Amino acid sequence: MEHEFKRKSLKELNLTSRFLFDAVMEDKEIHQDVLSIIFGRKISTIIQNETEKEARLSPLIRSIRMDVFALDDEQTVYNTEMQDEQRSDLARRSRYYQVLLDTSLLEPGIPNYNVLNNSYIIVILSFDLFGYGKYQYTFLPQCQEVPGLQLEDGATRIFLSTEGKNGDEVSEELVEFLHYVKNSTDEVAAKSQSERVRRLHQRVCKVKASEEVGVRYMQAWEERYYDREKGRSEGKLEGKLEDALNMRKEGLSDEMIMRITKLTEEEMRKITE
């Protein structure tokens, strides 16, 4: 039986929820704190911070919508993504994000590619995508023929997992942050020794208590629900039309097909079209 499409209350959400994550990261100082935890050093002041930023090359090419886009005062670019759904295409998806992100950074007519910003694609996962039990996987292009030779192109992709087991290889603060992402509760925040994680929790509590955010969450859930129902309905109709087309090929009359499939005359016309 198909699971019922249920809505959690805003207060029940963890930061693994893209909606809550985006709402919390609207505060650029909190996003700066999160980036500082990830990199293990204080990140420069963020001068631009946008959530759900769209990047598009052309109406004919698939666009992307970045969860959080940020630019610091050293002109370093960060795209931070939250991914709670396990998918097999995330590595190539990060590649596509990198391409569109870079394209949006270089203005037409600039002859020197060295002005291209250093950039980081950061994907926070509620699962271990690669299966090695790491909290952090950092990818940089390197030469296969010369060990240790990296391609210094300024692009880095980082995958973080809440399911890591190598706490001795990363900072305690990063572990505490990822545990809090998975369980964004008072109890987990109280156990953290990190001032940044505690500030993050204060921001989460403020967002969850916001009536405005609550309305936005309800609207986002309703849009998702109706899109899902529309997709299911269209999928059923598409299946019926395919069945009807096969019946017509077998020589059944349209009247008989309509009786079997319950299609209307207007829907039957779609087969001819």
C-alpha positions as CSV (number, residue, x, y, z in Angstrom):
1,M,0.0,0.0,0.0
2,E,1.3,3.4,-0.9
3,H,2.3,5.5,2.1
4,E,0.0,8.4,2.8
5,F,1.4,11.8,1.9
6,K,1.5,13.4,5.4
7,R,2.8,16.8,6.4
8,K,5.0,17.2,9.5
9,S,4.5,20.4,11.5
10,L,7.1,23.0,11.2
11,K,8.2,22.4,14.8
12,E,8.8,18.7,14.0
13,L,11.3,19.4,11.1
14,N,15.0,18.8,11.3
15,L,17.5,20.8,9.3
16,T,17.6,17.9,6.8
17,S,14.3,19.5,5.6
18,R,15.3,21.7,2.7
19,F,12.5,24.1,3.6
20,L,13.8,24.6,7.2
21,F,17.4,24.7,6.0
22,D,16.7,27.4,3.5
23,A,14.7,29.5,6.0
24,V,17.4,29.2,8.6
25,M,20.2,30.0,6.2
26,E,18.5,33.3,5.1
27,D,20.4,34.7,8.0
28,K,23.9,35.4,6.4
29,E,25.7,35.3,9.8
30,I,24.3,31.9,10.6
31,H,25.3,30.7,7.1
32,Q,28.8,32.1,7.8
33,D,28.9,30.2,11.1
34,V,27.9,27.0,9.2
35,L,30.6,27.5,6.6
36,S,33.2,28.2,9.3
37,I,32.3,24.9,11.0
38,I,32.7,23.1,7.7
39,F,36.0,24.6,6.8
40,G,37.4,24.6,10.4
41,R,38.3,28.3,10.2
42,K,36.5,31.6,10.3
43,I,35.0,32.4,6.9
44,S,35.3,36.0,5.7
45,T,32.3,38.2,6.0
46,I,29.5,37.2,3.7
47,I,28.4,40.2,1.6
48,Q,25.8,38.4,-0.5
49,N,23.5,35.6,0.7
50,E,20.5,34.3,-1.3
51,T,18.3,31.2,-0.9
52,E,16.6,29.4,-3.8
53,K,18.8,31.3,-6.3
54,E,18.1,30.3,-9.9
55,A,20.8,29.9,-12.4
56,R,19.8,29.5,-16.1
57,L,21.8,29.7,-19.3
58,S,18.9,29.6,-21.7
59,P,15.2,28.8,-21.7
60,L,16.1,25.7,-23.7
61,I,18.6,24.4,-21.0
62,R,17.6,23.0,-17.7
63,S,18.0,25.6,-14.9
64,I,19.1,24.9,-11.3
65,R,17.8,26.4,-8.1
66,M,20.5,26.6,-5.4
67,D,19.5,26.2,-1.8
68,V,21.9,28.8,-0.5
69,F,24.3,30.9,-2.6
70,A,26.8,33.1,-0.8
71,L,29.7,35.4,-1.7
72,D,32.2,36.5,0.9
73,D,34.3,39.7,0.9
74,E,37.3,37.8,-0.6
75,Q,35.0,37.0,-3.6
76,T,34.8,33.3,-2.8
77,V,31.6,31.7,-3.8
78,Y,29.7,29.0,-1.8
79,N,26.7,27.0,-2.9
80,T,25.3,25.0,0.1
81,E,22.8,22.3,-0.6
82,M,20.7,20.1,1.7
83,Q,19.8,16.6,0.3
84,D,17.5,14.3,2.4
85,E,16.5,12.1,-0.5
86,Q,18.9,9.3,-1.6
87,R,19.5,9.6,-5.3
88,S,22.0,7.9,-7.6
89,D,22.7,11.0,-9.7
90,L,24.1,13.4,-7.0
91,A,27.7,13.2,-8.2
92,R,26.7,14.3,-11.7
93,R,24.2,16.7,-10.4
94,S,27.0,18.5,-8.5
95,R,29.0,18.6,-11.8
96,Y,26.0,20.3,-13.5
97,Y,25.7,22.8,-10.6
98,Q,29.4,23.6,-10.9
99,V,29.1,24.3,-14.7
100,L,26.1,26.7,-14.3
101,L,27.6,28.3,-11.2
102,D,30.8,29.1,-13.1
103,T,29.0,30.3,-16.1
104,S,27.1,32.8,-14.0
105,L,30.3,34.2,-12.5
106,L,32.1,35.2,-15.7
107,E,30.9,38.3,-17.5
108,P,31.0,38.4,-21.4
109,G,34.2,39.8,-22.9
110,I,36.5,39.1,-20.0
111,P,39.7,37.7,-21.6
112,N,41.5,36.3,-18.5
113,Y,39.9,33.2,-16.9
114,N,42.1,33.8,-13.8
115,V,39.4,36.2,-12.6
116,L,37.0,33.3,-12.1
117,N,36.1,33.1,-8.4
118,N,37.2,30.3,-6.2
119,S,34.0,28.2,-5.6
120,Y,32.7,25.5,-3.3
121,I,29.8,23.2,-3.9
122,I,28.8,21.8,-0.5
123,V,26.1,19.1,-0.3
124,I,24.9,18.0,3.1
125,L,23.4,14.5,3.1
126,S,21.3,12.6,5.6
127,F,22.9,9.4,4.3
128,D,26.4,8.1,3.3
129,L,26.5,8.5,-0.5
130,F,29.8,6.8,-0.9
131,G,29.6,4.2,1.8
132,Y,33.0,4.7,3.4
133,G,31.7,5.9,6.8
134,K,33.1,9.5,6.4
135,Y,31.6,12.6,7.7
136,Q,33.3,14.6,4.9
137,Y,34.3,13.8,1.3
138,T,36.3,16.5,-0.4
139,F,36.9,16.3,-4.2
140,L,39.6,18.1,-6.1
141,P,40.7,17.4,-9.7
142,Q,44.1,15.7,-9.7
143,C,46.5,14.2,-12.2
144,Q,46.5,10.4,-12.5
145,E,50.0,10.2,-13.9
146,V,51.6,12.4,-11.3
147,P,50.6,11.6,-7.7
148,G,50.0,14.7,-5.6
149,L,49.6,17.0,-8.6
150,Q,46.3,18.9,-8.4
151,L,44.6,20.9,-11.0
152,E,44.4,24.3,-9.4
153,D,41.2,25.5,-11.0
154,G,39.7,26.9,-7.9
155,A,36.7,24.5,-7.8
156,T,36.0,22.2,-4.9
157,R,33.1,19.9,-4.2
158,I,32.4,18.7,-0.7
159,F,29.9,16.1,0.4
160,L,29.0,15.9,4.1
161,S,27.2,13.0,5.7
162,T,25.3,12.9,9.0
163,E,26.0,9.2,9.1
164,G,29.8,9.4,9.4
165,K,31.8,7.3,11.8
166,N,35.3,8.8,11.6
167,G,35.0,11.3,14.4
168,D,38.7,11.1,15.0
169,E,39.5,12.4,11.5
170,V,37.4,15.6,11.5
171,S,36.7,18.4,14.0
172,E,34.5,17.7,17.0
173,E,32.5,20.8,16.0
174,L,31.7,19.4,12.5
175,V,30.5,16.2,14.1
176,E,28.3,18.1,16.6
177,F,26.9,20.2,13.7
178,L,26.1,17.1,11.6
179,H,24.4,15.4,14.6
180,Y,22.4,18.5,15.1
181,V,21.4,18.6,11.4
182,K,20.0,15.1,11.8
183,N,18.2,15.8,15.1
184,S,17.6,19.5,15.4
185,T,16.4,19.4,19.0
186,D,16.9,21.2,22.3
187,E,18.6,18.1,23.7
188,V,21.2,17.7,21.0
189,A,21.9,21.4,21.0
190,A,22.4,21.4,24.8
191,K,25.0,18.7,24.5
192,S,27.1,20.6,22.0
193,Q,30.2,22.4,23.1
194,S,30.1,24.6,20.0
195,E,29.0,28.2,20.4
196,R,28.2,28.2,16.6
197,V,25.9,25.2,16.9
198,R,24.1,26.8,19.8
199,R,23.6,30.0,17.8
200,L,22.3,27.9,15.0
201,H,19.8,26.3,17.3
202,Q,18.6,29.7,18.5
203,R,18.0,30.6,14.8
204,V,16.2,27.3,14.2
205,C,13.9,28.0,17.2
206,K,13.2,31.5,16.0
207,V,12.3,30.3,12.5
208,K,10.0,27.5,13.9
209,A,8.2,30.1,16.1
210,S,7.7,32.5,13.2
211,E,4.1,32.9,12.0
212,E,5.3,34.2,8.7
213,V,7.5,31.2,8.1
214,G,4.7,28.9,9.2
215,V,2.4,30.3,6.5
216,R,5.2,29.9,3.9
217,Y,5.7,26.3,5.0
218,M,2.0,25.5,4.7
219,Q,1.9,27.1,1.2
220,A,5.0,25.2,0.1
221,W,3.5,21.9,1.4
222,E,0.2,22.5,-0.4
223,E,2.0,23.3,-3.7
224,R,4.0,20.1,-3.4
225,Y,0.9,18.1,-2.6
226,Y,-1.1,19.5,-5.5
227,D,1.9,19.0,-7.9
228,R,2.1,15.4,-6.7
229,E,-1.6,14.7,-7.2
230,K,-1.5,16.4,-10.6
231,G,1.4,14.2,-11.6
232,R,-0.3,11.1,-10.4
233,S,-3.5,12.0,-12.3
234,E,-1.6,12.8,-15.5
235,G,0.3,9.5,-15.1
236,K,-2.9,7.5,-14.9
237,L,-4.3,9.3,-17.9
238,E,-1.1,8.6,-19.9
239,G,-1.3,5.0,-19.0
240,K,-5.0,4.8,-20.2
241,L,-4.2,6.6,-23.4
242,E,-1.4,4.1,-24.1
243,D,-3.8,1.2,-23.4
244,A,-6.4,2.7,-25.7
245,L,-3.8,3.2,-28.5
246,N,-2.9,-0.5,-28.3
247,M,-6.6,-1.5,-28.3
248,R,-7.1,0.6,-31.4
249,K,-4.2,-1.1,-33.1
250,E,-5.9,-4.4,-32.3
251,G,-9.0,-3.2,-34.2
252,L,-11.3,-2.4,-31.3
253,S,-13.8,0.4,-32.0
254,D,-13.5,3.7,-30.1
255,E,-16.9,3.0,-28.4
256,M,-15.6,-0.3,-27.0
257,I,-12.3,1.3,-25.9
258,M,-14.1,4.1,-24.1
259,R,-16.3,1.6,-22.4
260,I,-13.3,-0.4,-21.2
261,T,-11.0,2.4,-20.2
262,K,-13.6,5.0,-19.1
263,L,-12.0,7.6,-21.3
264,T,-14.0,10.5,-22.6
265,E,-14.4,11.5,-26.3
266,E,-12.1,14.5,-25.7
267,E,-9.4,12.2,-24.1
268,M,-9.7,9.8,-27.0
269,R,-9.0,12.6,-29.4
270,K,-5.6,13.0,-27.8
271,I,-4.7,9.6,-29.2
272,T,-5.3,10.9,-32.8
273,E,-3.4,14.1,-32.0
